[in-house]
Amino acid sequence: MPLRDHFRPSKCGNTESERVYGGWPMVIVQQIHPELPKGYSAAPKVHRGPLIEVDVAGYESMQNVRGGDVDRNSNDDGGIATAVWAPPKPILDLKTEILEDDEYEVRIYDDVMGRVLVAAIEIVSPANKDRPESRRAFVEKCGMLLKQGVSVSIVDLVTNRHFNLYSELMQSLGHEDPAFEFRSPSIYAATCRLRRFERDTRLDTWAFPLQIGVALPQLPIWLNDETHVMVDIEASYEATCGVLDIH
């Protein structure tokens, strides 16, 4: 089946894209698991923006303590009043915004070496492309992973943000992909890896422009300099759409 456009307002808009993105990493894990050599494992990671977990019991306990301090300056037995502590005023009080850092990815580990991260499949979200600082954060993350010896694959189906993060990643590393130099498509799939030798470092890439209505490619996922597995992006995408009843 061909690639759909999950970002057309006349369709289902962001609701459909969020369903696909939320379910796709686990389907990739299910499909890649039988292909991994012994000693390697894969796991999904989905993080939607700046999530904060609240300890409700601890919060209520703290509120009770604060309420007691504020409401009573002396005890019922006529004891000495206790002054309420007040924090110092900040020197600067600035309005700011927490940068959303969406993560939809699959991570592959070398369990024999102590669960060392060896590969990451990054599924680009609209939030990764909507602002310069968001794009810069995504590119910096991928660049850091590459420099740590991690194979990085990027799958970008976001049609309503016309930026190419693979091209920006290449530029950050001081290179250009000739196939993307004059026309950088907004949707694409790519794998990158760095190989270090005694005297130099090599950057290997496999990049494919994507097109609505055309099947997705297979991507090589490198576990080390010599070992890789092929991930059938099309098969996992179709399985995800099938489970979610997206036609």
C-alpha positions in Angstrom: 0.0 0.0 0.0 1.2 3.6 -0.7 2.3 6.2 1.9 -0.7 8.3 3.1 -0.7 12.0 4.0 -1.6 12.0 7.6 -1.4 15.8 7.9 -4.1 17.0 5.5 -6.7 19.0 7.4 -9.5 17.6 5.2 -8.6 14.1 6.4 -8.2 13.5 10.1 -5.5 16.0 10.9 -3.2 15.6 13.9 -5.4 13.0 15.6 -4.5 10.5 12.9 -0.8 11.4 12.9 -0.6 11.0 16.6 -2.2 7.6 16.5 0.3 6.4 13.8 3.3 7.9 15.6 2.3 6.5 19.0 1.9 2.9 17.6 4.6 2.7 15.0 7.7 2.3 17.3 6.3 -0.8 18.9 5.4 -2.4 15.6 9.0 -1.7 14.4 10.3 -3.4 17.5 8.1 -6.4 16.9 9.3 -6.8 13.3 12.9 -6.1 13.9 13.2 -8.4 17.0 13.5 -11.7 15.0 16.1 -10.2 12.7 18.5 -9.1 15.5 21.5 -11.4 16.2 21.8 -13.0 19.6 22.9 -10.4 22.2 21.0 -7.5 20.8 17.6 -6.2 21.8 15.2 -3.4 20.7 12.8 -1.2 22.6 10.4 1.6 21.7 10.6 5.1 23.3 7.7 7.5 23.0 7.8 10.9 24.8 5.2 13.5 23.9 6.5 17.0 24.9 7.5 18.1 28.4 5.7 15.6 30.5 5.8 16.1 34.3 4.9 13.4 36.7 3.3 14.6 40.0 3.5 12.8 43.3 -0.1 13.5 44.4 0.3 12.2 47.9 3.5 14.1 48.4 1.9 17.3 46.9 -1.1 17.1 49.3 1.2 16.5 52.3 3.3 19.5 51.4 0.1 21.6 51.0 -1.0 20.6 54.5 2.3 21.6 55.9 2.3 24.9 54.2 -1.3 25.5 55.2 -0.4 25.0 58.9 2.5 27.4 58.7 0.5 30.1 57.1 -2.6 29.9 59.2 -1.0 29.7 62.6 1.7 32.0 63.9 1.4 30.7 67.4 0.4 27.5 69.0 -2.8 26.9 71.1 -0.8 26.6 74.3 0.5 30.1 74.2 3.9 29.2 72.9 6.3 31.5 71.0 5.1 32.4 67.5 7.1 31.0 64.6 7.9 33.3 61.7 6.8 32.0 58.3 9.8 31.6 55.9 9.6 33.6 52.7 12.0 33.0 49.8 14.0 35.9 48.4 12.6 37.6 45.3 14.4 36.6 42.1 16.7 39.1 40.4 15.2 38.3 37.1 11.6 37.2 36.5 11.2 36.4 32.8 8.4 34.9 30.8 9.7 31.8 29.0 8.5 28.7 27.2 9.5 25.1 27.7 10.7 23.7 24.4 8.7 20.6 23.5 10.9 17.6 22.8 8.8 15.0 21.1 10.4 11.6 20.8 9.1 8.7 18.7 11.9 6.3 18.3 13.2 2.7 18.5 16.5 2.1 20.3 18.7 -1.0 19.7 21.1 -2.2 22.3 24.1 -4.5 22.6 23.2 -6.4 25.7 26.5 -8.3 25.8 28.4 -5.1 26.2 26.2 -4.0 29.0 23.2 -2.7 27.2 25.1 -0.2 25.1 23.0 1.8 22.6 24.2 1.0 19.1 21.3 2.2 16.8 18.4 4.6 16.9 15.4 4.9 14.5 14.0 8.5 14.9 10.5 9.2 13.6 10.2 12.9 13.0 7.2 14.6 14.5 5.7 18.0 13.6 7.0 19.5 16.8 10.6 18.5 15.7 10.2 20.7 12.6 8.0 23.6 13.7 10.6 26.1 15.0 14.3 26.7 14.4 15.2 25.8 18.0 13.2 22.5 17.7 15.0 21.6 14.5 18.4 22.5 16.0 17.7 20.3 19.0 16.8 17.3 16.9 19.9 17.8 14.7 22.1 18.2 17.7 20.7 15.0 19.3 21.3 13.0 16.1 24.8 14.4 15.7 25.6 13.5 19.3 24.4 10.0 18.8 26.5 9.6 15.6 29.7 10.9 17.4 29.1 8.3 20.1 29.2 5.5 17.5 25.4 5.1 17.2 23.8 4.4 13.8 21.0 6.9 13.3 18.0 6.4 11.0 15.5 9.2 10.4 12.0 8.7 9.0 10.1 11.9 8.2 6.5 11.7 7.0 5.6 15.3 8.1 4.2 16.9 5.0 3.0 20.2 6.6 6.5 21.4 7.7 8.8 21.9 4.7 12.2 21.3 6.3 14.7 18.5 5.8 16.4 17.6 9.0 18.6 15.0 7.3 20.0 17.8 5.1 20.5 20.0 8.2 22.2 17.1 10.0 24.6 16.7 7.0 25.3 20.4 7.0 26.1 20.3 10.8 28.7 17.6 10.0 30.2 19.8 7.2 28.8 17.8 4.3 26.1 17.9 1.6 24.2 15.0 0.1 24.4 15.6 -3.7 21.0 14.0 -4.2 19.4 16.5 -1.7 21.6 19.6 -2.6 19.2 21.3 -5.1 15.9 20.0 -4.0 15.5 18.9 -0.4 12.2 17.0 -0.1 10.2 17.6 3.1 9.6 13.8 3.5 12.4 11.3 3.3 14.1 8.3 5.1 17.8 8.0 5.8 20.4 6.1 7.8 23.7 7.6 8.8 26.7 6.2 10.6 30.3 7.3 11.5 33.2 4.9 11.2 36.5 5.8 12.8 39.9 4.6 11.5 43.4 5.3 12.7 43.8 8.4 10.5 40.4 9.5 9.5 36.6 9.2 10.1 34.1 8.1 7.4 30.5 9.2 7.2 28.2 6.7 5.4 24.6 7.6 4.5 21.7 5.9 2.8 19.0 8.5 2.0 15.7 8.2 0.1 13.2 10.9 -0.9 9.7 9.8 -0.1 6.5 10.5 -2.0 2.8 10.3 -1.1 1.3 7.3 -2.9 4.6 5.4 -3.1 5.8 2.6 -0.9 8.4 3.2 1.8 12.0 1.9 1.4 14.0 -0.5 3.5 16.7 1.0 5.7 20.0 -0.6 6.9 20.4 -0.4 10.7 24.0 -0.9 11.7 24.8 -2.7 14.9 28.6 -2.4 14.5 31.0 -1.7 11.7 30.4 -5.0 10.1 26.9 -6.1 11.1 23.6 -4.7 10.0 19.9 -5.6 9.7 17.5 -4.3 7.1 14.3 -2.7 8.5 11.3 -2.9 6.2 9.8 0.5 7.0 6.9 -0.1 4.6 5.9 -3.4 6.3 5.9 -1.8 9.8 4.0 1.3 8.6 1.3 -0.8 6.9 0.9 -3.0 10.0 0.5 0.1 12.1 -2.1 1.6 9.8 -3.9 -1.8 9.6 -4.2 -2.1 13.4 -5.4 1.5 13.7 -7.9 1.0 10.8 -6.4 3.8 8.8 -7.1 3.3 5.1 
